[in-house]
Amino acid sequence: ATNPSKNAALLAIHLETGRTHQIRAHLAHIGHPIIGDSKYGINQVNKTWKQSHQLLMSQRIVFSFTSDAGVLNYLNHKSFSLTTHYDKLLQNSNTSPKTSR
């Protein structure tokens, strides 16, 4: 039996542009696509992990607008975290996350 967890990593990535496509395209380009990514991923890997949706989530998001954001202005200088869920993922992971910036 194949153990898929030996071929995966939990990453912490800091976005400059805030576009998820940036993560997907760059990781796929270097040979490490996101599990469950139907566009850039590897179909066999997605099947092994039984994933039809990307295993991509934001652990923390911070809003810092440099210009008028219209109806979203109320979010300026606010942040939101999924610390509890992220910590649980780390505890269930065999390795520490690798950080990229």
N, C-alpha and C positions, 0 to 999 in steps of 0.2 A: 504494500500500500504506500502511496505517496503521502508525505507529510508536507502540505503546502506552506505551513508556517516557517519552514526552513528556507523558503525562497521568497520571503517578503520582509519588508521593513516598515516601521512606523517613522514617518518623517515630520519634522517641524520646519515649516518653510515660511519665510517672510516675503510677502508680495510687495512689489513696488507699485504696480499698477492696479491691483485689486481685481484682476481678471483671472478667473479659474482656468480659462483656456491656456494661459501662460504656463501654469503648472502642468497641465495635461500634455501639451505639445513638447515642452522641454524634457520632461521625464521620459516620454516615449522616444524622443530623439536620441537620448543617451542609453536606450535599451531597458528602461525601467518604467513601463507604463503603469498607470493606476489600475488596480484590480476593479473589474466591472465596467471599465470604459469601453463602450461598444465602438467608438470611432477610432481611438488610438491604441486600445488595448489588444491583448492576445486572446482570441476566442477560447482556446483550450484552457488557458489560465482562469478565465472567467467561469468556465464550466467546472473546473476543479474546485474553485472556491464557491461555486453555486451562487454567483453574483450576476444580476442583470442590471444593477445600478452601480455607479461609481462609489468606491469606498474613499470618498473625499469629503471632508468636513472642515469647518472652521472651528478651532478651539477657542479663538478669541477674535473679535472684530472691534475695531476702533474707528470712529468717524471723526475726521478732521478736515472739514471743507475749507478750501482756500478762496472760494468764491460763493456766490449765492446758490444755494441748493434748492431753492423753491420750497415745495411742501416738505422736504426732508430736513430743513434747517433745524427743526427741534432735536435732531439727532446729533448735531455738531458738538464735539467734545465729550461724547458719551461712548462707553464701551460695554460689550456684552461678552460673557465667558461661559463655556461649557466645561468648566474645570472638573466637576464630578465625573462626567462621562469620559473626559480625556484621561483623568487619573485611573479610571477603571480599565481603559484600553492599555495603559502603560503597565498596570499590574498583571494583566493577562498576556502581555507580550514577553517573549523570551529575551528580547534585547532592548537596550535603551534607544530612544529615538535619536536619529542623526539630525543635526541642525544644519540648515543651509540658509544663507543670507545673501 
